[in-house]
Amino acid sequence: MLGKKPLTVLEKIRENLERLNEKMEVIIEIQKNGGQRAAPALPDASLDVMTLLSMPDHLRKTAMIICRLGRATAEEIAEQTNRARAVESAYLNQLVIMGYVKKERKGRKAYFYIDRENQS
Amino acid sequence: MNKIIAVHSYKGGTGKTLLSVNLAATLAKKGKKVCVFDLDFRAPSLFAILKAENAGCWFNDYLNNTCEINQVLIDLSSRISGSGKFFAGLANPSTEAIRDMSSKDRKWEMRALGRLLSLKKSLLDEQGFDYLFFDTSPGLQYSSINAIVAADLVVVTTTGDRSDVDGTKRMLDELYSLFEKKTGLVLNKVLDSSATARKAEMSNKVKTNYHVPMLGLVPCFCEVLRAEGNYIFAQDKPDHPFTKILNEMAGKIENNQIS
């Protein structure tokens, strides 16, 4: 019979895979930029509506939802876009690299948010 | 749910303010708690239409983060019959304020979008408002696109004028499709008197031409023009055909029947 322990272990593995996935995303992004870490469009790029308009479709969809929610996990975004959580996670991490979205970890969960107030 | 409704158009003079005020008033008459906001900061007009005194703070001040939303709201419920509530938030009509609003940078616009989005929590969730209407500036203005992004439903008004038709089409195809917003088109000031009888046909035409559903068809009523913005038709002229059309549109918004 499966106790709680194997589940916890699986959770842990999933969590680690997710982190690994995020790191891969960063590496892929760096490679795309010729080995240079992608610099944000601006020192702290603002996710305003005109920026949203100029984004590629797949990123705009994610950015629109984070814009409306203010703060969310990849899972919450995926619920609204009907795309896979891993896909949203990848797009969100791209937005983080571009400087439009900020990310923080709380326990097991990664939260993505728009820092509207701290941008001068 | 269609709780936050932006009313927008490509050209000016298509009837955005008239429609915003009257749709809001129609829903208030049905017992809803409604607020209409003037987001046309380049040419504010809601204060004149409603002949309302400023509440002490303008909607500009709320977006500038120098006051709270309740300092902006003006209670005009006494102008509407029934138990509903009708509020307004006005844009500052002074030249100084118009100049100030037209020189905002991207960062400000981004924060303004945040302030618009937070009305959902402060007014809908916490204060029990049923509907918020954003009466916007025509064309591709920052403030208007902010309103579109913050809205659940966008009502686009258009007339049969050549100068308006092509631009509206392009705006819907190239701008609205990017945001994937639920949109309803209102054909306003329709001159063809037989159009009302051919509503189904007109609705199909709208879908083919504009690729969005038709929310309503409003014939050109001389009485509406003659009123010179002095009436809230939904309240002051309950038996007028325009009021009946407003009721139909409000019903579609309430029951989410825009398709």
Interface residues (C-beta under 8 A of the other chain):
Chain A: S46 L47 D48 V49 M50 T51 L52 L53 D57 R60 K61 M64 C67 R68 G70 I114 R116 E117 Q119 S120
Chain B: R106 K107 E109 M110 R111 L113 G114 L117 Y142 I145 N146 I148 V149 A150 L175 L178 F179 E180
